[in-house]
Amino acid sequence: MTSAYFIAFLIVKNSFVDFTNDFINYLYSLAPHERYEIVKIKEYVQLHYMENIDLNLISELVNITPSHLSNLFKKKKQVRILLLI
């Protein structure tokens, strides 16, 4: 019985890893020249544009301080992130 649960766990784990890798590849395919953090932020904003989004929430999403994220976005996109959210 225990080995059946272990095998089921391995199948689910491998499926999750495959899904995660496929999703990351999909994000990079959308904009291969952009940093992962910027792609992730853009996708989050597109999915949650009707919600209240602030800089702290987005910075936590990509694990970057709000000031660093703001500077990074301005440098890469030539626009302030606060204007987008």
C-alpha positions as CSV (number, residue, x, y, z in Angstrom):
1,M,0.0,0.0,0.0
2,T,2.8,2.4,0.9
3,S,4.6,1.8,-2.4
4,A,1.5,2.6,-4.3
5,Y,1.2,6.0,-2.6
6,F,4.9,6.6,-3.2
7,I,4.5,5.8,-6.9
8,A,1.5,8.1,-7.1
9,F,3.4,10.8,-5.4
10,L,6.3,10.5,-7.9
11,I,3.9,10.7,-10.8
12,V,2.2,13.8,-9.5
13,K,5.6,15.4,-8.7
14,N,7.0,14.7,-12.1
15,S,3.8,16.1,-13.7
16,F,4.1,19.2,-11.7
17,V,7.8,19.6,-12.6
18,D,7.0,19.1,-16.3
19,F,4.1,21.7,-16.1
20,T,6.4,24.2,-14.3
21,N,9.1,23.8,-16.9
22,D,6.6,24.1,-19.8
23,F,5.1,27.3,-18.2
24,I,8.5,28.9,-17.8
25,N,9.4,28.1,-21.4
26,Y,6.0,29.6,-22.4
27,L,6.8,32.8,-20.6
28,Y,10.2,33.0,-22.2
29,S,8.7,32.4,-25.6
30,L,6.4,35.4,-25.2
31,A,9.4,37.7,-25.0
32,P,12.8,35.9,-25.2
33,H,14.8,39.1,-24.9
34,E,13.1,40.3,-21.7
35,R,14.1,39.3,-18.2
36,Y,12.0,36.7,-16.5
37,E,10.9,39.1,-13.8
38,I,9.4,41.5,-16.3
39,V,7.6,38.8,-18.2
40,K,6.1,37.5,-15.0
41,I,5.0,40.9,-13.9
42,K,3.4,41.7,-17.2
43,E,1.5,38.4,-17.2
44,Y,0.3,39.0,-13.6
45,V,-0.9,42.5,-14.4
46,Q,-2.8,41.1,-17.5
47,L,-4.5,38.5,-15.4
48,H,-5.3,40.7,-12.4
49,Y,-5.9,44.1,-14.0
50,M,-9.3,44.5,-12.3
51,E,-7.7,44.0,-8.9
52,N,-5.9,46.4,-6.7
53,I,-2.2,45.9,-7.6
54,D,0.6,47.8,-5.9
55,L,4.4,47.8,-6.2
56,N,4.9,45.8,-2.9
57,L,2.7,43.0,-4.2
58,I,4.5,42.8,-7.5
59,S,7.9,43.0,-5.9
60,E,7.0,40.1,-3.6
61,L,5.8,38.2,-6.7
62,V,9.3,38.3,-8.2
63,N,11.3,38.4,-5.0
64,I,12.9,41.8,-5.6
65,T,12.7,44.9,-3.4
66,P,10.3,47.6,-4.6
67,S,13.0,50.1,-5.4
68,H,15.1,47.7,-7.3
69,L,12.1,46.5,-9.2
70,S,11.1,50.0,-10.1
71,N,14.6,50.8,-11.4
72,L,14.9,47.6,-13.3
73,F,11.5,48.1,-15.0
74,K,12.4,51.7,-15.9
75,K,15.8,50.7,-17.3
76,K,14.4,47.8,-19.4
77,K,11.0,49.2,-20.5
78,Q,11.8,52.9,-20.5
79,V,8.7,53.6,-18.4
80,R,8.0,53.8,-14.7
81,I,6.2,50.7,-13.4
82,L,3.8,52.8,-11.3
83,L,2.4,54.2,-14.5
84,L,1.4,50.7,-15.6
85,I,-0.2,49.6,-12.4
